[in-house]
Amino acid sequence: GPANLQAVWKRKKAGNEENYPYANNFINSKQVFSVISGCNTYDYASELKFTLEEKDNGTLYTCVVMEDNNERSRKMFTIGVNP
């Protein structure tokens, strides 16, 4: 995607959203023109790496993609841990 694309992981803790404190990998691809929509599209991927613990059960993580400090997309994930 664009060179100024950034991904930030956030997590809910005690009811508040905070930036995830650990580094993550962010990979984006070159733009692809869509004949159907007439738009340039971008694919991107980000890995959230950490060791799961029981206390992480039910934690809501959000990947926020920013371009020039403007939010472009937001995806939420809840992680379940089986004891």
Stockholm file with secondary structure:
# STOCKHOLM 1.0

chainA/1-83         GPANLQAVWKRKKAGNEENYPYANNFINSKQVFSVISGCNTYDYASELKFTLEEKDNGTLYTCVVMEDNNERSRKMFTIGVNP
#=GR chainA/1-83 SS CCTTEEEEEEEEETTEEEECCSCCEEEECCCEECTTTCSEECCEEEECCCCCCGGGTTEEEEEEEEETTEEEEEEEEEECCCC
#=GC SS_cons        CCTTEEEEEEEEETTEEEECCSCCEEEECCCEECTTTCSEECCEEEECCCCCCGGGTTEEEEEEEEETTEEEEEEEEEECCCC
//
